[in-house]
């Protein structure tokens, strides 16, 4: 379903109903300043990586509700203008969808976002939406995905079925940007295993259910991988080309809530076509079927030391069966952190985290995310990311000089 077809369908639905339409507009517009603490490691005579980036970002949301809420239309565009990296100046439709429901079913059609997963340090099972990597290196931001989603709600669980009739390529930093490898990733040279390329139709399904203290999810995805392989061609030695393979992936996520404990676990098994494995092996860039898992806990101390705070302590272990650390982040790593909810009038919150590669003592990263409200409508954010790697064979070494501090002001309406 393309954007014009969806807009026409939504307009027809609004026009034909004789009932009142409720309309709500909200969203935010913001300003961000990101300062890098070191010079870029890939500066050349002709390219200077940004020492700082600032820009304006906006994400409005428009919601139409009709037939007493039986039909809902959501439109959420997104846009950013960046001072340094043209690839980071971009726009997207995060959502443009129609939702309707019955007693035991829900139907969503259009462009939308879904989230699967429970762990803090990485999201293995979250495979439907493409990562908007230029927004943030943590992979939290996602592009809108064209989809038809049918949810069947039963006593034994909820089954979500997806038809995904369109693919979104991952965004990457340009040569002037940060968080890129030595060779620039050229999105214009993207290749696909599927002959239909971005028009390939993907399919996904997820079953979820709450069983006493346990929230359980089992998922399946078949189609174009959202994680591109980076293909090197000796005839074009200055770039890497994204290669979007066909994959089959099974996933599981479990969260147990037991008193003050949250126990979390995610695992996947991903397989490629045998012909593609042979092709990349001949190129000297071997790939393989693999499994990966992340698991751990979050324990929360409520009102410690007679404060209003809630203090969570997090620990997670990351595993990946692939042994090539040039290609894999989170192969044998441990994440430790703390989340503090201050429970004040400004809804202040703080998250700090530390990740250590257990195979490389000199490879770590530190994150900090602080947010608070200034008045009723303004939110102030401070984000810190400090990647460190002394091991040049580790994929994390590409980002070892991309430490930054970012300040953000968002006005909500």
C-alpha positions in Angstrom: 0.0 0.0 0.0 1.7 3.2 -1.1 1.3 6.6 0.6 -1.1 8.0 -2.0 -3.4 5.0 -1.8 -3.5 5.2 2.0 -4.2 8.9 2.0 -7.1 8.4 -0.5 -8.5 5.5 1.6 -8.3 7.6 4.8 -10.0 10.6 3.1 -12.8 8.4 1.7 -13.3 6.9 5.1 -13.6 10.3 6.7 -15.9 11.6 4.0 -18.3 8.7 4.0 -18.9 8.5 7.7 -21.8 10.6 8.9 -20.6 10.7 12.5 -18.6 13.3 14.3 -14.8 13.1 13.9 -12.6 13.8 16.9 -9.3 15.4 16.1 -6.2 15.8 18.2 -2.8 17.3 17.3 0.3 17.0 19.5 4.0 16.5 19.1 7.2 18.3 19.6 9.8 20.6 18.0 13.3 20.6 19.4 16.9 21.9 19.1 19.9 19.6 19.7 23.6 20.4 20.1 26.1 17.5 20.0 29.8 18.2 20.8 32.4 15.5 20.0 35.2 15.2 22.5 37.9 14.1 20.0 38.7 14.8 16.4 37.4 12.3 13.9 39.7 9.4 13.2 39.0 9.3 9.5 39.9 12.9 8.6 41.7 13.3 5.3 42.9 16.3 3.2 39.5 16.4 1.5 37.2 15.3 4.4 36.9 16.6 7.9 34.5 14.8 10.2 32.3 17.0 12.2 33.6 18.3 15.6 30.0 19.3 16.5 26.5 18.9 15.2 23.5 21.0 15.9 20.1 20.9 14.3 16.3 21.2 14.5 14.0 18.2 14.8 10.2 18.0 14.7 7.7 15.2 15.1 4.1 16.2 15.1 1.2 13.7 15.5 -2.3 14.0 14.2 -5.0 11.6 15.3 -8.6 11.3 13.9 -11.1 9.2 15.8 -14.5 8.3 14.5 -17.4 6.0 15.1 -16.9 6.3 18.8 -13.3 5.2 18.5 -13.9 2.1 16.3 -11.7 3.7 13.6 -8.6 5.7 14.2 -6.2 7.3 11.7 -2.8 8.4 12.9 -0.3 10.6 10.9 3.1 11.1 12.5 5.7 12.7 10.2 9.3 13.3 11.3 12.1 15.6 10.1 15.6 16.8 11.0 17.9 19.4 9.6 21.5 18.8 10.6 24.4 21.4 10.4 27.2 19.0 9.5 26.1 15.7 7.8 23.8 15.9 4.8 22.8 12.3 5.4 21.5 13.2 8.8 19.2 15.9 7.3 16.2 13.7 6.4 12.5 13.3 6.7 10.3 10.2 7.3 6.7 9.2 7.9 6.9 7.4 11.2 3.2 6.5 11.1 0.3 6.9 8.6 -2.1 4.2 9.6 -5.7 3.2 10.0 -6.7 1.1 13.0 -10.0 -0.6 13.6 -11.1 -3.3 16.0 -13.7 -5.8 17.1 -14.4 -7.8 20.3 -11.4 -10.1 19.8 -9.4 -8.6 16.9 -7.5 -5.5 15.7 -6.5 -4.5 12.2 -3.9 -1.9 11.3 -3.0 -0.9 7.8 -0.6 1.7 6.5 2.8 2.8 7.8 3.4 2.1 11.4 5.9 1.0 14.1 5.9 -2.0 16.3 8.3 -2.9 19.1 9.3 -6.4 20.3 11.7 -7.1 23.1 12.4 -6.7 26.8 16.1 -6.2 27.4 17.8 -2.9 27.9 21.3 -3.2 26.3 20.2 -4.5 22.9 17.0 -5.6 21.1 17.6 -8.8 19.2 14.0 -9.8 18.5 12.9 -6.3 17.3 13.1 -7.1 13.6 10.1 -5.5 11.8 11.1 -1.8 11.6 14.3 -0.6 10.0 16.8 1.3 12.2 17.2 5.0 11.6 20.9 4.9 12.4 21.7 8.6 11.7 19.4 9.5 14.6 21.3 7.6 17.2 24.0 4.9 17.3 22.1 2.9 19.9 19.5 1.7 17.4 16.5 2.9 19.4 15.1 5.1 16.6 13.1 3.3 13.8 11.8 4.2 10.4 8.1 3.7 9.6 7.3 0.4 8.0 4.4 -0.2 5.5 2.3 -3.1 6.9 -1.0 -4.8 7.3 -1.2 -6.2 10.8 -4.0 -8.4 12.1 -4.2 -9.2 15.8 -6.3 -12.1 17.1 -6.9 -11.9 20.9 -7.7 -15.2 22.6 -7.6 -16.6 26.1 -4.4 -18.5 25.2 -2.6 -15.4 23.9 -2.5 -12.8 21.2 -1.4 -13.6 17.7 -0.1 -10.8 15.5 0.3 -11.5 11.8 2.1 -9.1 9.5 2.3 -8.6 5.8 5.1 -6.1 5.1 4.8 -4.9 1.4 7.8 -2.6 1.2 11.3 -2.4 2.5 13.1 0.6 4.0 16.9 0.9 3.7 18.9 1.7 6.8 20.2 5.3 7.1 24.0 5.8 7.5 26.3 8.7 8.2 27.9 10.4 5.3 31.7 11.0 4.9 31.5 14.2 7.0 29.5 12.5 9.8 30.5 10.4 12.8 29.8 6.8 13.6 31.0 5.4 10.3 33.8 3.0 9.3 37.0 4.0 7.5 35.2 3.3 4.2 32.1 5.3 3.6 28.9 3.2 3.4 27.4 4.2 0.0 23.6 3.8 0.3 23.3 4.5 -3.5 25.1 1.3 -4.2 22.8 -0.9 -2.1 22.3 -4.5 -3.4 19.5 -7.0 -2.7 19.4 -10.8 -2.7 15.7 -10.6 -3.7 15.0 -9.8 -7.3 12.2 -7.5 -6.3 14.6 -5.5 -4.2 12.8 -3.0 -1.9 9.4 -4.2 -3.4 9.8 -7.7 -1.8 7.0 -8.7 0.5 8.0 -9.9 3.9 6.0 -11.8 6.5 6.1 -11.9 10.3 4.2 -13.4 13.2 4.3 -13.2 16.9 2.4 -14.9 19.7 2.4 -13.3 23.2 0.8 -14.2 26.4 1.0 -13.5 30.2 1.3 -16.6 32.3 1.2 -15.7 36.0 4.4 -13.7 36.5 5.8 -14.3 33.0 5.3 -12.2 29.8 6.2 -14.5 27.0 6.7 -13.9 23.3 7.6 -16.1 20.3 8.2 -14.6 16.9 9.0 -15.5 13.3 10.2 -13.3 10.5 10.9 -14.2 6.8 12.1 -11.6 4.3 14.7 -8.9 3.7 17.0 -8.5 6.7 16.9 -5.0 8.3 20.6 -5.5 9.2 22.6 -5.1 5.9 25.8 -7.0 5.3 28.6 -4.6 4.2 30.0 -5.7 1.0 33.5 -4.8 -0.2 34.3 -4.6 -3.9 38.1 -4.3 -4.7 37.2 -2.6 -8.0 35.6 0.3 -5.9 38.0 0.3 -2.9 36.8 3.6 -1.3 33.3 2.4 -0.3 31.2 -0.3 1.3 27.9 -1.3 -0.2 24.9 -2.4 1.9 23.7 -5.9 0.9 20.2 -6.8 2.1 20.0 -10.6 2.4 16.9 -12.8 2.7 16.7 -14.3 6.2 14.5 -16.6 8.3 14.5 -15.7 11.9 12.9 -17.2 15.0 12.9 -15.3 18.3 11.8 -15.6 21.9 11.5 -13.0 24.6 10.5 -13.5 28.3 10.1 -11.1 31.1 9.3 -12.2 34.7 8.1 -9.8 37.3 8.8 -11.2 40.8 8.5 -8.7 43.6 11.1 -6.0 43.0 12.9 -8.1 40.3 12.5 -8.0 36.5 14.1 -10.9 34.8 14.6 -10.4 31.1 15.7 -12.7 28.2 15.8 -12.4 24.4 17.1 -15.0 21.9 17.1 -15.4 18.2 18.2 -17.9 15.5 18.8 -16.4 12.1 19.6 -18.4 8.9 20.6 -17.4 5.4 20.1 -19.1 2.0 22.9 -21.6 1.4 23.7 -20.0 -2.0 24.3 -16.7 -0.4 26.7 -18.2 2.2 28.7 -19.8 -0.6 28.7 -16.5 -2.6 30.1 -14.4 0.3 32.6 -17.2 1.2 34.0 -16.9 -2.4 34.3 -13.1 -1.9 36.4 -13.7 1.2 33.7 -12.2 3.4 32.2 -15.3 5.1 28.8 -15.2 6.7 27.0 -18.0 8.7 23.7 -18.9 10.3 23.9 -17.8 13.9 22.2 -17.6 17.3 22.3 -14.7 19.8 20.9 -14.0 23.2 20.7 -11.3 25.8 19.6 -11.9 29.4 19.7 -10.4 32.8 17.8 -8.6 35.5 16.7 -5.3 36.9 16.2 -4.9 40.6 14.5 -1.8 41.9 15.0 -0.2 45.3 11.9 1.9 46.2 12.3 5.1 48.2 15.9 4.3 49.4 17.3 6.5 52.3 13.8 8.0 52.8 13.8 9.7 49.3 11.1 9.6 46.7 13.4 8.0 44.2 13.1 4.6 42.6 16.6 3.2 41.9 17.0 0.3 39.5 20.2 -1.8 39.2 20.6 -3.6 35.8 22.9 -6.4 34.7 22.7 -8.2 31.3 24.9 -10.6 29.4 25.2 -10.5 25.6 26.1 -13.6 23.5 26.5 -14.2 19.8 27.6 -17.5 18.2 29.6 -15.7 15.5 33.3 -15.5 16.5 34.5 -12.7 14.2 34.7 -9.7 16.4 35.4 -7.5 13.4 31.7 -7.9 12.5 29.8 -8.5 15.8 29.0 -6.2 18.7 27.7 -8.0 21.8 29.5 -11.3 21.1 30.6 -11.9 24.7 29.9 -8.7 26.6 28.4 -7.7 29.9 26.2 -4.6 30.6 25.8 -3.0 34.0 23.8 0.1 34.8 21.4 2.0 37.0 18.1 3.7 36.3 16.8 6.4 38.7 13.3 7.8 38.6 13.3 10.8 40.8 9.5 11.0 41.0 9.6 14.8 41.2 7.3 17.4 39.6 9.6 17.6 36.6 9.5 13.8 35.9 13.3 13.7 36.1 15.0 10.4 35.2 18.6 9.2 34.8 20.0 6.1 33.1 23.7 5.3 33.3 25.3 2.2 31.8 28.7 0.5 31.2 29.4 -2.3 28.7 32.6 -4.4 28.8 33.8 -6.7 26.1 34.9 -9.9 28.0 37.2 -10.9 25.2 39.0 -7.5 25.0 39.8 -5.7 28.3 40.4 -2.4 26.4 36.9 -2.3 24.8 34.2 -0.6 26.7 31.4 1.9 26.3 29.7 4.3 28.7 26.2 5.8 28.3 24.3 8.4 30.3 20.8 9.7 29.6 19.3 12.4 31.8 15.9 14.0 31.2 13.8 16.5 33.1 10.9 19.0 32.4 11.4 22.7 32.4 7.9 24.0 33.1 4.9 22.3 31.6 5.9 22.1 27.9 9.7 21.9 27.6 11.8 18.8 28.1 15.6 19.0 28.6 17.8 16.1 27.8 21.5 15.3 28.3 23.0 12.3 26.5 26.6 11.1 26.8 28.2 8.3 24.8 31.8 7.3 25.4 33.0 4.3 23.2 36.5 3.0 23.9 38.5 0.4 22.1 42.2 -0.4 22.1 41.7 -3.5 20.0 41.9 -2.5 16.3 40.4 -5.8 15.2 37.2 -5.1 17.2 34.3 -3.5 15.3 33.9 -1.0 18.1 37.3 0.6 17.3 35.6 2.3 14.3 33.8 4.6 16.9 36.6 5.0 19.5 36.9 8.7 18.8 33.2 9.5 18.5 32.7 10.3 22.2 30.0 13.0 22.5 27.9 15.0 24.9 24.5 16.1 23.5 22.1 18.7 24.9 18.5 18.8 23.7 15.5 21.0 24.3 12.1 19.8 23.1 8.9 21.9 23.2 5.8 19.7 23.4 2.3 20.8 22.5 
